[in-house]
């Protein structure tokens, strides 16, 4: 029974015991993280800083908040799920397209275009389709 659970867990994680050998050395990864954090100490952001952060249009007008972030295996954040002020529907925006800033203790994100233009863009529609059920399940 234990073997079955372990095998099922490995199957669900998409991993095999041999894949563990491909993991980075913990000491090296920690050293890299410490070095990166020291370089960016004043500007560092935590995920918690971004959840609930104001979202602005390029004009500076606040048009929503970040409700959640979508990350892929490996930890890369690929999208921000934006809750527009004028709608209950979530709008996915490629994370790389956002300009994220932190002033004092408050984080914010600026969209690359107006909310109206983003809603109508093929890029956002494609991202929404790719995310599929994530958007409807994130209530």
C-alpha positions as a Markdown table, in Angstrom:
| # | Residue | x | y | z |
|---|---|---|---|---|
| 1 | Unk | 0.0 | 0.0 | 0.0 |
| 2 | Unk | 2.9 | 2.4 | 0.8 |
| 3 | Unk | 4.5 | 1.6 | -2.5 |
| 4 | Unk | 1.3 | 2.4 | -4.3 |
| 5 | Unk | 0.9 | 5.8 | -2.5 |
| 6 | Unk | 4.5 | 6.7 | -3.3 |
| 7 | Unk | 4.1 | 5.7 | -6.9 |
| 8 | Unk | 0.8 | 7.6 | -7.2 |
| 9 | Unk | 2.4 | 10.7 | -5.6 |
| 10 | Unk | 5.3 | 10.5 | -8.0 |
| 11 | Unk | 3.0 | 10.0 | -10.9 |
| 12 | Unk | 0.8 | 13.0 | -9.9 |
| 13 | Unk | 3.9 | 15.2 | -9.5 |
| 14 | Unk | 5.2 | 14.1 | -12.9 |
| 15 | Unk | 8.4 | 13.0 | -11.3 |
| 16 | Unk | 10.4 | 9.8 | -10.9 |
| 17 | Unk | 13.0 | 9.0 | -8.2 |
| 18 | Unk | 15.7 | 9.5 | -10.8 |
| 19 | Unk | 14.5 | 13.1 | -11.4 |
| 20 | Unk | 15.6 | 14.0 | -7.9 |
| 21 | Unk | 19.2 | 13.8 | -9.1 |
| 22 | Unk | 18.3 | 16.8 | -11.4 |
| 23 | Unk | 17.5 | 19.1 | -8.5 |
| 24 | Unk | 19.9 | 22.0 | -7.9 |
| 25 | Unk | 22.2 | 21.8 | -5.0 |
| 26 | Unk | 20.5 | 23.3 | -2.0 |
| 27 | Unk | 23.6 | 25.2 | -0.8 |
| 28 | Unk | 24.2 | 26.7 | -4.3 |
| 29 | Unk | 20.5 | 27.6 | -4.7 |
| 30 | Unk | 20.5 | 29.2 | -1.3 |
| 31 | Unk | 23.6 | 31.2 | -2.0 |
| 32 | Unk | 22.1 | 32.4 | -5.3 |
| 33 | Unk | 18.9 | 33.5 | -3.5 |
| 34 | Unk | 20.9 | 35.3 | -0.8 |
| 35 | Unk | 23.0 | 37.1 | -3.4 |
| 36 | Unk | 19.9 | 38.2 | -5.4 |
| 37 | Unk | 18.1 | 39.4 | -2.3 |
| 38 | Unk | 21.1 | 41.4 | -1.1 |
| 39 | Unk | 21.2 | 43.2 | -4.5 |
| 40 | Unk | 17.5 | 43.9 | -4.4 |
| 41 | Unk | 16.9 | 44.4 | -0.7 |
| 42 | Unk | 15.2 | 47.8 | -1.0 |
| 43 | Unk | 12.9 | 46.7 | -3.9 |
| 44 | Unk | 12.1 | 43.1 | -2.9 |
| 45 | Unk | 8.5 | 42.0 | -3.1 |
| 46 | Unk | 6.8 | 39.0 | -1.6 |
| 47 | Unk | 3.9 | 37.3 | -3.4 |
| 48 | Unk | 1.8 | 38.4 | -0.4 |
| 49 | Unk | 2.6 | 42.0 | -1.3 |
| 50 | Unk | 1.1 | 41.5 | -4.8 |
| 51 | Unk | -2.1 | 39.8 | -3.8 |
| 52 | Unk | -4.7 | 42.5 | -3.3 |
| 53 | Unk | -2.4 | 45.2 | -4.8 |
| 54 | Unk | -4.0 | 48.0 | -6.8 |
| 55 | Unk | -3.8 | 47.7 | -10.6 |
| 56 | Unk | -3.6 | 50.9 | -12.6 |
| 57 | Unk | -3.9 | 51.8 | -16.2 |
| 58 | Unk | -0.9 | 53.7 | -17.8 |
| 59 | Unk | -2.8 | 57.0 | -16.9 |
| 60 | Unk | -2.5 | 56.1 | -13.2 |
| 61 | Unk | -6.2 | 55.4 | -12.7 |
| 62 | Unk | -6.8 | 52.4 | -10.4 |
| 63 | Unk | -9.0 | 49.9 | -12.3 |
| 64 | Unk | -8.8 | 46.8 | -10.2 |
| 65 | Unk | -6.7 | 44.6 | -7.9 |
| 66 | Unk | -4.5 | 41.5 | -8.2 |
| 67 | Unk | -6.6 | 38.6 | -7.0 |
| 68 | Unk | -4.1 | 35.8 | -7.6 |
| 69 | Unk | -1.0 | 34.8 | -9.5 |
| 70 | Unk | -0.5 | 31.8 | -11.8 |
| 71 | Unk | 2.8 | 30.0 | -11.6 |
| 72 | Unk | 4.1 | 27.0 | -13.6 |
| 73 | Unk | 6.2 | 24.1 | -12.4 |
| 74 | Unk | 9.6 | 25.6 | -11.5 |
| 75 | Unk | 8.1 | 28.6 | -9.9 |
| 76 | Unk | 7.9 | 31.1 | -12.8 |
| 77 | Unk | 4.9 | 33.4 | -12.5 |
| 78 | Unk | 3.2 | 33.5 | -15.9 |
| 79 | Unk | 0.0 | 35.5 | -15.2 |
| 80 | Unk | -1.8 | 37.8 | -12.8 |
| 81 | Unk | -5.5 | 37.3 | -12.3 |
| 82 | Unk | -6.9 | 40.8 | -12.2 |
| 83 | Unk | -10.3 | 41.6 | -10.5 |
| 84 | Unk | -11.5 | 44.7 | -12.4 |
| 85 | Unk | -13.3 | 47.3 | -10.3 |
| 86 | Unk | -16.3 | 47.3 | -12.7 |
| 87 | Unk | -16.7 | 43.5 | -13.1 |
| 88 | Unk | -16.8 | 40.2 | -11.1 |
| 89 | Unk | -14.9 | 38.4 | -14.0 |
| 90 | Unk | -11.2 | 37.8 | -13.6 |
| 91 | Unk | -9.0 | 39.1 | -16.3 |
| 92 | Unk | -5.7 | 37.2 | -16.9 |
| 93 | Unk | -2.7 | 39.4 | -17.8 |
| 94 | Unk | 0.7 | 38.1 | -18.7 |
| 95 | Unk | 2.8 | 38.8 | -15.6 |
| 96 | Unk | 5.8 | 40.0 | -17.7 |
| 97 | Unk | 3.5 | 42.7 | -19.2 |
| 98 | Unk | 2.8 | 44.2 | -15.8 |
| 99 | Unk | 5.1 | 46.9 | -14.4 |
| 100 | Unk | 5.2 | 46.1 | -10.7 |
| 101 | Unk | 6.3 | 48.7 | -8.2 |
| 102 | Unk | 6.5 | 49.1 | -4.4 |
| 103 | Unk | 6.3 | 52.5 | -2.7 |
| 104 | Unk | 6.7 | 52.3 | 1.1 |
| 105 | Unk | 4.9 | 49.2 | 2.1 |
| 106 | Unk | 2.4 | 49.2 | -0.7 |
| 107 | Unk | 2.8 | 47.3 | -4.0 |
| 108 | Unk | 1.0 | 48.2 | -7.2 |
| 109 | Unk | 1.0 | 47.0 | -10.8 |
| 110 | Unk | 0.5 | 49.0 | -14.0 |
| 111 | Unk | -1.1 | 47.5 | -17.0 |
| 112 | Unk | 0.5 | 47.9 | -20.4 |
| 113 | Unk | -2.7 | 49.3 | -21.9 |
| 114 | Unk | -6.2 | 50.4 | -20.8 |
| 115 | Unk | -8.5 | 47.8 | -19.3 |
| 116 | Unk | -10.9 | 48.1 | -22.2 |
| 117 | Unk | -8.1 | 47.4 | -24.8 |
| 118 | Unk | -6.8 | 44.5 | -22.7 |
| 119 | Unk | -10.3 | 42.9 | -22.5 |
| 120 | Unk | -10.5 | 43.0 | -26.3 |
| 121 | Unk | -7.0 | 41.9 | -27.1 |
| 122 | Unk | -6.3 | 38.6 | -28.7 |
| 123 | Unk | -3.3 | 38.0 | -26.4 |
| 124 | Unk | -5.5 | 38.2 | -23.2 |
| 125 | Unk | -8.2 | 36.1 | -24.9 |
| 126 | Unk | -5.6 | 33.4 | -25.8 |
| 127 | Unk | -4.2 | 33.5 | -22.2 |
| 128 | Unk | -7.8 | 33.1 | -20.8 |
| 129 | Unk | -8.4 | 30.1 | -23.0 |
| 130 | Unk | -5.1 | 28.5 | -22.0 |
| 131 | Unk | -5.9 | 29.0 | -18.3 |
| 132 | Unk | -9.2 | 27.2 | -18.9 |
| 133 | Unk | -10.9 | 26.2 | -15.7 |
| 134 | Unk | -8.4 | 28.1 | -13.4 |
| 135 | Unk | -10.4 | 31.3 | -14.0 |
| 136 | Unk | -13.8 | 29.8 | -13.2 |
| 137 | Unk | -12.5 | 27.8 | -10.2 |
| 138 | Unk | -10.8 | 30.7 | -8.6 |
| 139 | Unk | -14.0 | 32.1 | -6.9 |
